[in-house]
């Protein structure tokens, strides 16, 4: 029978000499399969003694098979069947000599296939990292579990760029990882809409998230711009009566160079009525001339007083207190005061860049300084932002700025809203809201001493 187990004749084990053969150790030690045995039996029955197994070359391995039949190899089937001559001629011997070489050649082909697959996976990984940046790649165990129908491991490039919709507050928007004690999710610093488990996921998701991120970031900036700076800063309040100083402040108060405090006219008149002709705040005698005033200001500048530095910058910028006008020097002092926290310096820098005095004209920088000052409560900076939006045709945004400055008591803003209402770009409700806010702001600045100072012409 063709499927019987075949035992080689005993003389092949005890032969005096054996020809060397170039085969693998696994081929020598492994037993012959049943299919191989069946082929050998068929060969012995049909070919006689001349077609028997060659015991001196490859016992139990090399057989003579009739022409047209295939040899079943011990390890794997060759691509093409090896045809041997039934008479055992030179053609059959050449085929038997080539058989081990073909087996080795098939092994080398399999090895080259594996190397080619590894190179292909490496190229895919390189292209993915070049396009999306370095992202999370699955572990080797995960890649081994994800097999295709051909038995090959799936591609290790599994990063998804589709934003995660459900549980958006708890998972990474790129890879879908859930936040935990080990995986810390961080918000997108620009829009605060999504979270990421790392910088790699944020870079990979940037292309899909860019449009929504910019839109939301602009909305957040507007919310911050219009929600902050609705109250006047501390410097706009008189340190003696603690009431907000009426606008414009230069007409309703005075800056004393000894302490750099803004004292309202009402408190100054009240102090003079009591016989106090020195500074109402620090009791220092007033300077007699510009030289004494500059000396006091320089003393405050030496102590890094931001308001003193800004005030000295104004004197250089406009050429006051006997100083020669130097706009560049003034801008340098404005910059130093702004770094130390002066809100007035921010407004002065915005004016300098808007007019191009002392610096190169730059409207974008001017708007930046105006916005920064307005968000800290500077009334004139807020009004200038409204004028800028009105000139660009953004009437809705302009009215929003003017309403904020009106409610802090700036008269020019109520005039601007009135003109916009007459032109039909502001509503009646907005104009009524502006009138009420302006009246409330004026009531907060009124006092008996200020009314008396106004009656006396101060």
ABEGO torsion letter per residue (X at the ends): XAABBBBBBAAAAABABBBBBBBBAAAAABBBBAAAAAAAAAAAAAAEAAABBBAAABBGABBBBBBGBBBBBAABBBABBBBBBAAGBAAAAAAAAAAAAAAAAAAAAAAAAAAAAAAAAAAAAAAAAAAAEBBBBBBAAAAAABBBAAGBBBBABABBABBBABGAAABBAAAGBBBBAABBBBBBAAAGABBBABAAAAAAAAAAAAAAAAAAAAAAAAAAAAABGABBBAAABBAAAGBBBBOBAAAABBBBAAAGBBBBAAAAAAAAAAGBABBAAAGBBBBABAAAAAAAAAAAAAAGBAAAAAAAAAAAAAGBGGBBBBAAAAAAAAAAAAAAGBAAAAAAAAAAAAAGBGBBBBAAAAAAAAAAAAAAGBAAAAAAAAAAAAAAGBAAAAAAAAAAAAAAGBAAAAAAAAAAAAAGABBAAAAAAAAAAAAAAAAAABBAAAAAAAAAGX
